[in-house]
Amino acid sequence: MKKENEMTTLTLDDLENDQQEIIEKSDINTLAKYCQELKSYEDEIADLEDKIKHKKDQADKISSEIIPNLLAEQGLSSLKLADGSGVEVRKAYSCTVKKDNIESAYKWLRENGLGDIIKNEVAVTFGKGEDNKAQELLDLAVSNGYEPQQKSKVEPMTLKALYRERVEAGLDMPSDSFHLFVKDQTKISRK
């Protein structure tokens, strides 16, 4: 009888171990299922992002080339559509400092009387129109044996506005220091 009890105990232990293996396999199968589902979602998101990029490119081509050209052929810059919405073509300007030509861009701005749009930071922050004060403080610090750290920057929207003003005034900016472009942009106002 004792032998039979030992076998029963062993059999119960075996069943318990088998059950644990089934649970572990089930957990692994569940994990694998969710990993596959995540991969599927990530692939779908990447595909949708590609589609969105393609749609944005198509919309940009229509906005900056096709509609402006068709309106220009008709001698128009805007019109009202039958549904009451309006279509207008405006210029869109872009100007950014080239990363590898920051110093030459700032030098050009200063030499052309436009240094006021450069913001400088030398332990204190200097705002627009204070470029000369920042340089004086730097010079003073250096002449007194200090090694100051200077951070200069031009706000992107300020630079864009400057570029728009210069283009509209018939003035140029050096393309070797700045990324520059002007394009037509169609704006549709909803009724």
PyMOL CGO cylinders between C-alpha atoms (Angstrom):
from pymol import cmd
from pymol.cgo import CYLINDER

trace = [
    CYLINDER, 0.00, 0.00, 0.00, 2.78, 2.33, 0.76, 0.3, 1, 1, 1, 1, 1, 1,
    CYLINDER, 2.78, 2.33, 0.76, 4.13, 1.85, -2.74, 0.3, 1, 1, 1, 1, 1, 1,
    CYLINDER, 4.13, 1.85, -2.74, 0.77, 2.75, -4.22, 0.3, 1, 1, 1, 1, 1, 1,
    CYLINDER, 0.77, 2.75, -4.22, 0.64, 5.97, -2.18, 0.3, 1, 1, 1, 1, 1, 1,
    CYLINDER, 0.64, 5.97, -2.18, 4.11, 6.97, -3.34, 0.3, 1, 1, 1, 1, 1, 1,
    CYLINDER, 4.11, 6.97, -3.34, 3.05, 6.45, -6.92, 0.3, 1, 1, 1, 1, 1, 1,
    CYLINDER, 3.05, 6.45, -6.92, -0.04, 8.52, -6.40, 0.3, 1, 1, 1, 1, 1, 1,
    CYLINDER, -0.04, 8.52, -6.40, 2.03, 11.31, -4.87, 0.3, 1, 1, 1, 1, 1, 1,
    CYLINDER, 2.03, 11.31, -4.87, 4.49, 11.11, -7.73, 0.3, 1, 1, 1, 1, 1, 1,
    CYLINDER, 4.49, 11.11, -7.73, 1.69, 11.17, -10.21, 0.3, 1, 1, 1, 1, 1, 1,
    CYLINDER, 1.69, 11.17, -10.21, 0.20, 14.25, -8.57, 0.3, 1, 1, 1, 1, 1, 1,
    CYLINDER, 0.20, 14.25, -8.57, 3.61, 15.97, -8.61, 0.3, 1, 1, 1, 1, 1, 1,
    CYLINDER, 3.61, 15.97, -8.61, 4.00, 15.02, -12.24, 0.3, 1, 1, 1, 1, 1, 1,
    CYLINDER, 4.00, 15.02, -12.24, 0.57, 16.43, -13.02, 0.3, 1, 1, 1, 1, 1, 1,
    CYLINDER, 0.57, 16.43, -13.02, 1.43, 19.62, -11.18, 0.3, 1, 1, 1, 1, 1, 1,
    CYLINDER, 1.43, 19.62, -11.18, 4.68, 19.96, -13.16, 0.3, 1, 1, 1, 1, 1, 1,
    CYLINDER, 4.68, 19.96, -13.16, 2.90, 19.20, -16.42, 0.3, 1, 1, 1, 1, 1, 1,
    CYLINDER, 2.90, 19.20, -16.42, 0.28, 21.82, -15.58, 0.3, 1, 1, 1, 1, 1, 1,
    CYLINDER, 0.28, 21.82, -15.58, 3.01, 24.38, -14.82, 0.3, 1, 1, 1, 1, 1, 1,
    CYLINDER, 3.01, 24.38, -14.82, 4.62, 23.67, -18.20, 0.3, 1, 1, 1, 1, 1, 1,
    CYLINDER, 4.62, 23.67, -18.20, 1.25, 24.14, -19.92, 0.3, 1, 1, 1, 1, 1, 1,
    CYLINDER, 1.25, 24.14, -19.92, 0.76, 27.46, -18.12, 0.3, 1, 1, 1, 1, 1, 1,
    CYLINDER, 0.76, 27.46, -18.12, 4.27, 28.59, -19.02, 0.3, 1, 1, 1, 1, 1, 1,
    CYLINDER, 4.27, 28.59, -19.02, 3.76, 27.59, -22.67, 0.3, 1, 1, 1, 1, 1, 1,
    CYLINDER, 3.76, 27.59, -22.67, 0.43, 29.39, -22.60, 0.3, 1, 1, 1, 1, 1, 1,
    CYLINDER, 0.43, 29.39, -22.60, 2.10, 32.52, -21.18, 0.3, 1, 1, 1, 1, 1, 1,
    CYLINDER, 2.10, 32.52, -21.18, 4.80, 32.34, -23.83, 0.3, 1, 1, 1, 1, 1, 1,
    CYLINDER, 4.80, 32.34, -23.83, 2.17, 31.84, -26.54, 0.3, 1, 1, 1, 1, 1, 1,
    CYLINDER, 2.17, 31.84, -26.54, 0.25, 34.85, -25.22, 0.3, 1, 1, 1, 1, 1, 1,
    CYLINDER, 0.25, 34.85, -25.22, 3.43, 36.91, -25.12, 0.3, 1, 1, 1, 1, 1, 1,
    CYLINDER, 3.43, 36.91, -25.12, 4.32, 35.85, -28.65, 0.3, 1, 1, 1, 1, 1, 1,
    CYLINDER, 4.32, 35.85, -28.65, 0.79, 36.72, -29.81, 0.3, 1, 1, 1, 1, 1, 1,
    CYLINDER, 0.79, 36.72, -29.81, 1.05, 40.24, -28.34, 0.3, 1, 1, 1, 1, 1, 1,
    CYLINDER, 1.05, 40.24, -28.34, 4.54, 40.74, -29.76, 0.3, 1, 1, 1, 1, 1, 1,
    CYLINDER, 4.54, 40.74, -29.76, 3.22, 39.81, -33.19, 0.3, 1, 1, 1, 1, 1, 1,
    CYLINDER, 3.22, 39.81, -33.19, 0.25, 42.14, -32.71, 0.3, 1, 1, 1, 1, 1, 1,
    CYLINDER, 0.25, 42.14, -32.71, 2.57, 45.00, -31.69, 0.3, 1, 1, 1, 1, 1, 1,
    CYLINDER, 2.57, 45.00, -31.69, 4.77, 44.39, -34.73, 0.3, 1, 1, 1, 1, 1, 1,
    CYLINDER, 4.77, 44.39, -34.73, 1.67, 44.43, -36.93, 0.3, 1, 1, 1, 1, 1, 1,
    CYLINDER, 1.67, 44.43, -36.93, 0.54, 47.77, -35.42, 0.3, 1, 1, 1, 1, 1, 1,
    CYLINDER, 0.54, 47.77, -35.42, 4.01, 49.28, -35.82, 0.3, 1, 1, 1, 1, 1, 1,
    CYLINDER, 4.01, 49.28, -35.82, 4.12, 48.17, -39.47, 0.3, 1, 1, 1, 1, 1, 1,
    CYLINDER, 4.12, 48.17, -39.47, 0.65, 49.60, -40.05, 0.3, 1, 1, 1, 1, 1, 1,
    CYLINDER, 0.65, 49.60, -40.05, 1.62, 52.91, -38.40, 0.3, 1, 1, 1, 1, 1, 1,
    CYLINDER, 1.62, 52.91, -38.40, 4.77, 53.15, -40.54, 0.3, 1, 1, 1, 1, 1, 1,
    CYLINDER, 4.77, 53.15, -40.54, 2.67, 52.47, -43.64, 0.3, 1, 1, 1, 1, 1, 1,
    CYLINDER, 2.67, 52.47, -43.64, 0.12, 55.14, -42.64, 0.3, 1, 1, 1, 1, 1, 1,
    CYLINDER, 0.12, 55.14, -42.64, 2.93, 57.65, -41.94, 0.3, 1, 1, 1, 1, 1, 1,
    CYLINDER, 2.93, 57.65, -41.94, 4.33, 56.97, -45.43, 0.3, 1, 1, 1, 1, 1, 1,
    CYLINDER, 4.33, 56.97, -45.43, 0.86, 57.49, -46.89, 0.3, 1, 1, 1, 1, 1, 1,
    CYLINDER, 0.86, 57.49, -46.89, 0.46, 60.75, -44.94, 0.3, 1, 1, 1, 1, 1, 1,
    CYLINDER, 0.46, 60.75, -44.94, 3.86, 61.97, -46.16, 0.3, 1, 1, 1, 1, 1, 1,
    CYLINDER, 3.86, 61.97, -46.16, 2.86, 61.13, -49.74, 0.3, 1, 1, 1, 1, 1, 1,
    CYLINDER, 2.86, 61.13, -49.74, -0.50, 62.93, -49.31, 0.3, 1, 1, 1, 1, 1, 1,
    CYLINDER, -0.50, 62.93, -49.31, 1.28, 65.98, -47.84, 0.3, 1, 1, 1, 1, 1, 1,
    CYLINDER, 1.28, 65.98, -47.84, 3.68, 66.02, -50.81, 0.3, 1, 1, 1, 1, 1, 1,
    CYLINDER, 3.68, 66.02, -50.81, 0.74, 65.82, -53.22, 0.3, 1, 1, 1, 1, 1, 1,
    CYLINDER, 0.74, 65.82, -53.22, -1.11, 68.60, -51.38, 0.3, 1, 1, 1, 1, 1, 1,
    CYLINDER, -1.11, 68.60, -51.38, 2.04, 70.77, -51.40, 0.3, 1, 1, 1, 1, 1, 1,
    CYLINDER, 2.04, 70.77, -51.40, 2.47, 70.29, -55.16, 0.3, 1, 1, 1, 1, 1, 1,
    CYLINDER, 2.47, 70.29, -55.16, -1.16, 71.29, -55.77, 0.3, 1, 1, 1, 1, 1, 1,
    CYLINDER, -1.16, 71.29, -55.77, -0.87, 74.22, -53.33, 0.3, 1, 1, 1, 1, 1, 1,
    CYLINDER, -0.87, 74.22, -53.33, 2.49, 75.58, -54.48, 0.3, 1, 1, 1, 1, 1, 1,
    CYLINDER, 2.49, 75.58, -54.48, 2.50, 74.73, -58.20, 0.3, 1, 1, 1, 1, 1, 1,
    CYLINDER, 2.50, 74.73, -58.20, -0.73, 73.60, -59.86, 0.3, 1, 1, 1, 1, 1, 1,
    CYLINDER, -0.73, 73.60, -59.86, -3.28, 76.05, -58.40, 0.3, 1, 1, 1, 1, 1, 1,
    CYLINDER, -3.28, 76.05, -58.40, -0.93, 79.09, -58.56, 0.3, 1, 1, 1, 1, 1, 1,
    CYLINDER, -0.93, 79.09, -58.56, -0.09, 78.29, -62.21, 0.3, 1, 1, 1, 1, 1, 1,
    CYLINDER, -0.09, 78.29, -62.21, -3.75, 77.84, -63.17, 0.3, 1, 1, 1, 1, 1, 1,
    CYLINDER, -3.75, 77.84, -63.17, -4.73, 81.09, -61.43, 0.3, 1, 1, 1, 1, 1, 1,
    CYLINDER, -4.73, 81.09, -61.43, -1.80, 82.93, -63.05, 0.3, 1, 1, 1, 1, 1, 1,
    CYLINDER, -1.80, 82.93, -63.05, -2.89, 81.69, -66.48, 0.3, 1, 1, 1, 1, 1, 1,
    CYLINDER, -2.89, 81.69, -66.48, -6.24, 83.35, -65.81, 0.3, 1, 1, 1, 1, 1, 1,
    CYLINDER, -6.24, 83.35, -65.81, -4.60, 86.50, -64.45, 0.3, 1, 1, 1, 1, 1, 1,
    CYLINDER, -4.60, 86.50, -64.45, -5.97, 85.87, -60.95, 0.3, 1, 1, 1, 1, 1, 1,
    CYLINDER, -5.97, 85.87, -60.95, -4.42, 85.64, -57.51, 0.3, 1, 1, 1, 1, 1, 1,
    CYLINDER, -4.42, 85.64, -57.51, -7.63, 84.70, -55.70, 0.3, 1, 1, 1, 1, 1, 1,
    CYLINDER, -7.63, 84.70, -55.70, -11.20, 83.64, -56.37, 0.3, 1, 1, 1, 1, 1, 1,
    CYLINDER, -11.20, 83.64, -56.37, -14.43, 82.60, -54.67, 0.3, 1, 1, 1, 1, 1, 1,
    CYLINDER, -14.43, 82.60, -54.67, -15.68, 79.05, -55.19, 0.3, 1, 1, 1, 1, 1, 1,
    CYLINDER, -15.68, 79.05, -55.19, -19.33, 78.08, -55.73, 0.3, 1, 1, 1, 1, 1, 1,
    CYLINDER, -19.33, 78.08, -55.73, -19.58, 76.73, -52.17, 0.3, 1, 1, 1, 1, 1, 1,
    CYLINDER, -19.58, 76.73, -52.17, -18.59, 80.14, -50.77, 0.3, 1, 1, 1, 1, 1, 1,
    CYLINDER, -18.59, 80.14, -50.77, -15.03, 79.27, -49.80, 0.3, 1, 1, 1, 1, 1, 1,
    CYLINDER, -15.03, 79.27, -49.80, -12.20, 81.44, -51.05, 0.3, 1, 1, 1, 1, 1, 1,
    CYLINDER, -12.20, 81.44, -51.05, -8.92, 80.53, -52.74, 0.3, 1, 1, 1, 1, 1, 1,
    CYLINDER, -8.92, 80.53, -52.74, -5.91, 82.84, -52.46, 0.3, 1, 1, 1, 1, 1, 1,
    CYLINDER, -5.91, 82.84, -52.46, -2.28, 82.37, -53.46, 0.3, 1, 1, 1, 1, 1, 1,
    CYLINDER, -2.28, 82.37, -53.46, 0.33, 83.94, -51.20, 0.3, 1, 1, 1, 1, 1, 1,
    CYLINDER, 0.33, 83.94, -51.20, 4.09, 83.75, -51.04, 0.3, 1, 1, 1, 1, 1, 1,
    CYLINDER, 4.09, 83.75, -51.04, 5.58, 81.48, -48.36, 0.3, 1, 1, 1, 1, 1, 1,
    CYLINDER, 5.58, 81.48, -48.36, 9.10, 82.37, -47.23, 0.3, 1, 1, 1, 1, 1, 1,
    CYLINDER, 9.10, 82.37, -47.23, 11.71, 80.23, -45.54, 0.3, 1, 1, 1, 1, 1, 1,
    CYLINDER, 11.71, 80.23, -45.54, 15.14, 81.19, -44.26, 0.3, 1, 1, 1, 1, 1, 1,
    CYLINDER, 15.14, 81.19, -44.26, 17.31, 79.21, -41.85, 0.3, 1, 1, 1, 1, 1, 1,
    CYLINDER, 17.31, 79.21, -41.85, 20.96, 79.48, -40.93, 0.3, 1, 1, 1, 1, 1, 1,
    CYLINDER, 20.96, 79.48, -40.93, 23.08, 76.66, -42.34, 0.3, 1, 1, 1, 1, 1, 1,
    CYLINDER, 23.08, 76.66, -42.34, 24.51, 74.70, -39.40, 0.3, 1, 1, 1, 1, 1, 1,
    CYLINDER, 24.51, 74.70, -39.40, 28.04, 74.66, -40.84, 0.3, 1, 1, 1, 1, 1, 1,
    CYLINDER, 28.04, 74.66, -40.84, 27.97, 78.41, -41.61, 0.3, 1, 1, 1, 1, 1, 1,
    CYLINDER, 27.97, 78.41, -41.61, 26.56, 79.92, -38.42, 0.3, 1, 1, 1, 1, 1, 1,
    CYLINDER, 26.56, 79.92, -38.42, 29.49, 82.29, -37.88, 0.3, 1, 1, 1, 1, 1, 1,
    CYLINDER, 29.49, 82.29, -37.88, 29.51, 83.53, -41.50, 0.3, 1, 1, 1, 1, 1, 1,
    CYLINDER, 29.51, 83.53, -41.50, 25.73, 84.04, -41.33, 0.3, 1, 1, 1, 1, 1, 1,
    CYLINDER, 25.73, 84.04, -41.33, 26.02, 86.08, -38.13, 0.3, 1, 1, 1, 1, 1, 1,
    CYLINDER, 26.02, 86.08, -38.13, 28.95, 88.02, -39.61, 0.3, 1, 1, 1, 1, 1, 1,
    CYLINDER, 28.95, 88.02, -39.61, 26.89, 88.83, -42.71, 0.3, 1, 1, 1, 1, 1, 1,
    CYLINDER, 26.89, 88.83, -42.71, 23.96, 89.98, -40.54, 0.3, 1, 1, 1, 1, 1, 1,
    CYLINDER, 23.96, 89.98, -40.54, 26.25, 92.24, -38.49, 0.3, 1, 1, 1, 1, 1, 1,
    CYLINDER, 26.25, 92.24, -38.49, 28.05, 93.66, -41.54, 0.3, 1, 1, 1, 1, 1, 1,
    CYLINDER, 28.05, 93.66, -41.54, 24.71, 94.49, -43.14, 0.3, 1, 1, 1, 1, 1, 1,
    CYLINDER, 24.71, 94.49, -43.14, 23.34, 96.33, -40.12, 0.3, 1, 1, 1, 1, 1, 1,
    CYLINDER, 23.34, 96.33, -40.12, 21.09, 93.42, -39.18, 0.3, 1, 1, 1, 1, 1, 1,
    CYLINDER, 21.09, 93.42, -39.18, 22.97, 92.23, -36.09, 0.3, 1, 1, 1, 1, 1, 1,
    CYLINDER, 22.97, 92.23, -36.09, 20.13, 93.49, -33.93, 0.3, 1, 1, 1, 1, 1, 1,
    CYLINDER, 20.13, 93.49, -33.93, 18.17, 90.29, -34.62, 0.3, 1, 1, 1, 1, 1, 1,
    CYLINDER, 18.17, 90.29, -34.62, 20.96, 88.18, -33.09, 0.3, 1, 1, 1, 1, 1, 1,
    CYLINDER, 20.96, 88.18, -33.09, 20.34, 87.24, -29.48, 0.3, 1, 1, 1, 1, 1, 1,
    CYLINDER, 20.34, 87.24, -29.48, 23.47, 86.82, -27.33, 0.3, 1, 1, 1, 1, 1, 1,
    CYLINDER, 23.47, 86.82, -27.33, 23.92, 85.14, -23.98, 0.3, 1, 1, 1, 1, 1, 1,
    CYLINDER, 23.92, 85.14, -23.98, 26.98, 85.92, -21.83, 0.3, 1, 1, 1, 1, 1, 1,
    CYLINDER, 26.98, 85.92, -21.83, 26.01, 84.94, -18.30, 0.3, 1, 1, 1, 1, 1, 1,
    CYLINDER, 26.01, 84.94, -18.30, 23.09, 87.27, -18.89, 0.3, 1, 1, 1, 1, 1, 1,
    CYLINDER, 23.09, 87.27, -18.89, 20.64, 87.22, -21.76, 0.3, 1, 1, 1, 1, 1, 1,
    CYLINDER, 20.64, 87.22, -21.76, 20.76, 90.00, -24.34, 0.3, 1, 1, 1, 1, 1, 1,
    CYLINDER, 20.76, 90.00, -24.34, 17.65, 90.60, -26.39, 0.3, 1, 1, 1, 1, 1, 1,
    CYLINDER, 17.65, 90.60, -26.39, 17.05, 91.86, -29.87, 0.3, 1, 1, 1, 1, 1, 1,
    CYLINDER, 17.05, 91.86, -29.87, 18.80, 95.16, -30.48, 0.3, 1, 1, 1, 1, 1, 1,
    CYLINDER, 18.80, 95.16, -30.48, 21.48, 94.52, -27.87, 0.3, 1, 1, 1, 1, 1, 1,
    CYLINDER, 21.48, 94.52, -27.87, 24.13, 92.81, -30.02, 0.3, 1, 1, 1, 1, 1, 1,
    CYLINDER, 24.13, 92.81, -30.02, 26.60, 95.68, -29.53, 0.3, 1, 1, 1, 1, 1, 1,
    CYLINDER, 26.60, 95.68, -29.53, 26.20, 95.62, -25.73, 0.3, 1, 1, 1, 1, 1, 1,
    CYLINDER, 26.20, 95.62, -25.73, 26.93, 91.87, -25.68, 0.3, 1, 1, 1, 1, 1, 1,
    CYLINDER, 26.93, 91.87, -25.68, 30.08, 92.35, -27.73, 0.3, 1, 1, 1, 1, 1, 1,
    CYLINDER, 30.08, 92.35, -27.73, 31.25, 95.16, -25.42, 0.3, 1, 1, 1, 1, 1, 1,
    CYLINDER, 31.25, 95.16, -25.42, 30.75, 92.95, -22.38, 0.3, 1, 1, 1, 1, 1, 1,
    CYLINDER, 30.75, 92.95, -22.38, 32.65, 90.10, -24.06, 0.3, 1, 1, 1, 1, 1, 1,
    CYLINDER, 32.65, 90.10, -24.06, 35.52, 92.42, -24.96, 0.3, 1, 1, 1, 1, 1, 1,
    CYLINDER, 35.52, 92.42, -24.96, 35.58, 93.84, -21.42, 0.3, 1, 1, 1, 1, 1, 1,
    CYLINDER, 35.58, 93.84, -21.42, 35.59, 90.34, -19.91, 0.3, 1, 1, 1, 1, 1, 1,
    CYLINDER, 35.59, 90.34, -19.91, 38.43, 89.18, -22.20, 0.3, 1, 1, 1, 1, 1, 1,
    CYLINDER, 38.43, 89.18, -22.20, 40.49, 92.33, -21.52, 0.3, 1, 1, 1, 1, 1, 1,
    CYLINDER, 40.49, 92.33, -21.52, 40.19, 91.58, -17.80, 0.3, 1, 1, 1, 1, 1, 1,
    CYLINDER, 40.19, 91.58, -17.80, 41.47, 88.02, -18.23, 0.3, 1, 1, 1, 1, 1, 1,
    CYLINDER, 41.47, 88.02, -18.23, 38.13, 86.19, -18.22, 0.3, 1, 1, 1, 1, 1, 1,
    CYLINDER, 38.13, 86.19, -18.22, 37.17, 83.50, -20.71, 0.3, 1, 1, 1, 1, 1, 1,
    CYLINDER, 37.17, 83.50, -20.71, 33.46, 84.08, -21.20, 0.3, 1, 1, 1, 1, 1, 1,
    CYLINDER, 33.46, 84.08, -21.20, 31.13, 81.65, -22.93, 0.3, 1, 1, 1, 1, 1, 1,
    CYLINDER, 31.13, 81.65, -22.93, 28.87, 83.27, -25.48, 0.3, 1, 1, 1, 1, 1, 1,
    CYLINDER, 28.87, 83.27, -25.48, 25.72, 81.79, -26.96, 0.3, 1, 1, 1, 1, 1, 1,
    CYLINDER, 25.72, 81.79, -26.96, 24.18, 83.56, -29.91, 0.3, 1, 1, 1, 1, 1, 1,
    CYLINDER, 24.18, 83.56, -29.91, 21.03, 82.71, -31.78, 0.3, 1, 1, 1, 1, 1, 1,
    CYLINDER, 21.03, 82.71, -31.78, 18.50, 84.16, -34.16, 0.3, 1, 1, 1, 1, 1, 1,
    CYLINDER, 18.50, 84.16, -34.16, 14.88, 83.20, -33.62, 0.3, 1, 1, 1, 1, 1, 1,
    CYLINDER, 14.88, 83.20, -33.62, 13.59, 81.29, -36.68, 0.3, 1, 1, 1, 1, 1, 1,
    CYLINDER, 13.59, 81.29, -36.68, 10.43, 83.41, -37.06, 0.3, 1, 1, 1, 1, 1, 1,
    CYLINDER, 10.43, 83.41, -37.06, 12.48, 86.63, -36.80, 0.3, 1, 1, 1, 1, 1, 1,
    CYLINDER, 12.48, 86.63, -36.80, 14.85, 85.41, -39.52, 0.3, 1, 1, 1, 1, 1, 1,
    CYLINDER, 14.85, 85.41, -39.52, 11.93, 84.34, -41.70, 0.3, 1, 1, 1, 1, 1, 1,
    CYLINDER, 11.93, 84.34, -41.70, 10.32, 87.78, -41.29, 0.3, 1, 1, 1, 1, 1, 1,
    CYLINDER, 10.32, 87.78, -41.29, 13.62, 89.51, -42.12, 0.3, 1, 1, 1, 1, 1, 1,
    CYLINDER, 13.62, 89.51, -42.12, 13.98, 87.41, -45.27, 0.3, 1, 1, 1, 1, 1, 1,
    CYLINDER, 13.98, 87.41, -45.27, 10.40, 88.18, -46.36, 0.3, 1, 1, 1, 1, 1, 1,
    CYLINDER, 10.40, 88.18, -46.36, 10.99, 91.93, -45.83, 0.3, 1, 1, 1, 1, 1, 1,
    CYLINDER, 10.99, 91.93, -45.83, 14.26, 91.83, -47.79, 0.3, 1, 1, 1, 1, 1, 1,
    CYLINDER, 14.26, 91.83, -47.79, 12.75, 89.88, -50.71, 0.3, 1, 1, 1, 1, 1, 1,
    CYLINDER, 12.75, 89.88, -50.71, 9.79, 92.23, -50.86, 0.3, 1, 1, 1, 1, 1, 1,
    CYLINDER, 9.79, 92.23, -50.86, 12.22, 95.20, -50.83, 0.3, 1, 1, 1, 1, 1, 1,
    CYLINDER, 12.22, 95.20, -50.83, 14.26, 93.64, -53.67, 0.3, 1, 1, 1, 1, 1, 1,
    CYLINDER, 14.26, 93.64, -53.67, 17.26, 92.85, -51.43, 0.3, 1, 1, 1, 1, 1, 1,
    CYLINDER, 17.26, 92.85, -51.43, 19.07, 89.52, -51.27, 0.3, 1, 1, 1, 1, 1, 1,
    CYLINDER, 19.07, 89.52, -51.27, 20.76, 87.34, -48.66, 0.3, 1, 1, 1, 1, 1, 1,
    CYLINDER, 20.76, 87.34, -48.66, 23.76, 85.01, -49.17, 0.3, 1, 1, 1, 1, 1, 1,
    CYLINDER, 23.76, 85.01, -49.17, 22.62, 81.49, -50.00, 0.3, 1, 1, 1, 1, 1, 1,
    CYLINDER, 22.62, 81.49, -50.00, 25.98, 80.08, -48.89, 0.3, 1, 1, 1, 1, 1, 1,
    CYLINDER, 25.98, 80.08, -48.89, 25.14, 81.03, -45.27, 0.3, 1, 1, 1, 1, 1, 1,
    CYLINDER, 25.14, 81.03, -45.27, 21.35, 80.61, -45.29, 0.3, 1, 1, 1, 1, 1, 1,
    CYLINDER, 21.35, 80.61, -45.29, 18.87, 78.05, -46.60, 0.3, 1, 1, 1, 1, 1, 1,
    CYLINDER, 18.87, 78.05, -46.60, 16.51, 80.29, -48.59, 0.3, 1, 1, 1, 1, 1, 1,
    CYLINDER, 16.51, 80.29, -48.59, 13.37, 79.68, -50.60, 0.3, 1, 1, 1, 1, 1, 1,
    CYLINDER, 13.37, 79.68, -50.60, 10.18, 81.39, -51.61, 0.3, 1, 1, 1, 1, 1, 1,
    CYLINDER, 10.18, 81.39, -51.61, 7.23, 79.45, -52.91, 0.3, 1, 1, 1, 1, 1, 1,
    CYLINDER, 7.23, 79.45, -52.91, 3.62, 80.08, -53.71, 0.3, 1, 1, 1, 1, 1, 1,
    CYLINDER, 3.62, 80.08, -53.71, 1.16, 78.70, -51.22, 0.3, 1, 1, 1, 1, 1, 1,
    CYLINDER, 1.16, 78.70, -51.22, -2.56, 78.32, -51.79, 0.3, 1, 1, 1, 1, 1, 1,
    CYLINDER, -2.56, 78.32, -51.79, -4.83, 79.12, -48.87, 0.3, 1, 1, 1, 1, 1, 1,
    CYLINDER, -4.83, 79.12, -48.87, -8.42, 77.95, -48.99, 0.3, 1, 1, 1, 1, 1, 1,
    CYLINDER, -8.42, 77.95, -48.99, -10.71, 79.72, -46.55, 0.3, 1, 1, 1, 1, 1, 1,
    CYLINDER, -10.71, 79.72, -46.55, -13.68, 77.62, -45.48, 0.3, 1, 1, 1, 1, 1, 1,
    CYLINDER, -13.68, 77.62, -45.48, -17.08, 79.23, -45.39, 0.3, 1, 1, 1, 1, 1, 1,
]
cmd.load_cgo(trace, "trace")
